[in-house]
Amino acid sequence: PLFKELQLIFLAYTRSISEDSAEDAMEMSMDEFHDFVVDVGLETKQYKFEQMSNQFIKANAINTAQVHAQRKDEKRDAHAQAHDKPEWAKTKTGKVKGVQGTADVVKDQELVLYEFMNMLVRIAFWRANPNFGLHGNKDELVPVSFALSSMLNEIILPRAKRENSAAFRNKEMQDPK
């Protein structure tokens, strides 16, 4: 039953009016993810949307080269990073398998259901343990299972929108008797 609920939540946030195809309606973009975060109130004082967007990128399994580049950039010192272009000015194009010719296309920037689930686990851990890995941190570690259970049951399930077109169809689209 929990998986079905999460599936309905995922579908509710992926079916934007601006989608071009049925395939796009099954993928969550960063904007749709932001809507989800705002609707359920996932942000905390110590764990903001900017950090969650990093989890979005890391959960995006097809985009492993971008994750590797992000990890590499995180290890660079602040002085070296100061000379980089801002994130919004960087182009996000590259070769994608299966595309005819030499055209550059936008890399995969959307999550499918299993990547969304992966991201929820990551966010649950970091929301519960925002200081994990920091030097001198003496906070007690909250286990992943408890963090995920708490986040799902106390925040996401009570507040998130659900895709309900099937229930509507079953109830309202019946032949009158």
N, C-alpha and C positions, 0 to 999 in steps of 0.2 A: 504493500500500500504506500509506503514512503517513496519508493521509486516512481510510482505513478504520479504522486503529488509533485515531485521534483520535475518530472517530465512535463506536466501541465504548466508548471511555473516557467520552465524553460521556453515552452512553446508560446506562452503569453507574451514574453518579452522579445521573441524573435520575429514575430509576425508584424513587422512595421508596414505602414502604408507605402513606403518608398521602395519596397522590395521589387526587383526586376523579374525574378523567377521563383519557381517552387523550391528550388535548391537554396536560394538565398533566404527563403522564409524558414529554413531549418537551421540557420546559423546566426549566432549572436555577435553583433558588431560591438565595438567599444562604446558607441553612443547608447545602444540598447543595454549594455552592461551598466553604464552610468545610471540609466533610468531605474534599473533593478536595484542598484546600491542605494539610490535616493529613496525609492519607494519603501524599501524594507528598513532603512536606517542602519546600514552596516558599518558606517564610519564611527570611529571612536576618537577620543581626544588624541590618542597616541598612534592610531592606525587610520590614515586618511585614504581618500580615493587614489591619490598618486601612487601609494604603495600597492594598493589593490590592482591598479592597472599593470604593475610589474608582474603580478601573479597571473593576470590575463595573458600577457605575452609569454610567460613561462609555460602556461598550460596549453598554449597553442602548439600542439605536437608537430605540425608540419613545418613550423617556422623555427626549427632548431638552430639554424645559422644565426638568426636574429638573437636568440637566447644566448648563444655562445658569445656573440659580439657584446651583448649587454653585460654579461658577467665579466668580460675582459675590460670593458669601460669602467665598471664599478671598482675594479682593482687599481685603476690609475689614480694618481694623487690629484688634489683639487687644482693645483697650479697648472698641470697639463690639461685638465678638463676645461679650464677657463678659456682656452683658445679655440675650443670646439664650436661648431655652429649650434644654435639652440635646437632643441628636439623638433620643434614645429617646422624648422627650415630644412631639415634633412629630407631627401627624397626617399620614398619607400618603394622603389621599383627594382625589378630583377627578373631573370629568366625563370619561367615556370614550365615544368615538364608538361608535355601534351599540347603545347601551343605551337601552331604552324608558323614558320618563318622566324625572323629574328626580333620580333616585337617584344618590347619590355612591357610587362603588365604589373599591376599592383600585387604585391605578395599577399598571401593569405593573412588577413587581419580579423578573422572571425572564428568563433568557437562553435564546434558541434557539441552534441549532448555529452559525450564522454569527456571532452575537454572542459566543459562547464562543470561537471562533477569533480574533476581533478582540481579545478580552480577553487571550488567551494571548500575542499579539504585543506588546501593551502591557506586560504583566507581564514578559515576557522582556527588553524594553528597560530597564525601570526596575530590575529585579533586577541587571542588568549595569552600569547607570549610575545608582546611587542618588543621586549628588551632581550630576547633570546639572541645569544651570540655576541652581545656587547661585553667589552672588557669590564670586569669588576661586577657584573650582574650577579646578584645573589637571590633573585626571585625564584620561587619554586616553579618548576616546569609543569604546565597543565598538559596532561596527555592528549594526543590527537583525538582519540575516540570521545573523550569527555568534551573537548573543545567543539568538535563537530556536532555532537548531540545537542549541546547547549545552544549553539548558533542556529541550528535547524529548528529546534522545538520552541525556543524563546523569541527568535527574531524573524527568521525567514518564513516558516509555515504560517504563523498568525497574520503576517502583514503582506505577503507577496500576492500579486495578481495571478490568476489562473486562466488558462485557455479553456473556455467552456462552450465552444461551438457544438460539440457532439451532444452535450446535455441539452442545449437549446434546441437542436435539431430533433432530438428524441421527444422533448416535451411539447414544443410548439408546432412542429411540422407533421403532426399526426392527422390522418383523415378524420373529419368530423363524423360522428356516428349518430 
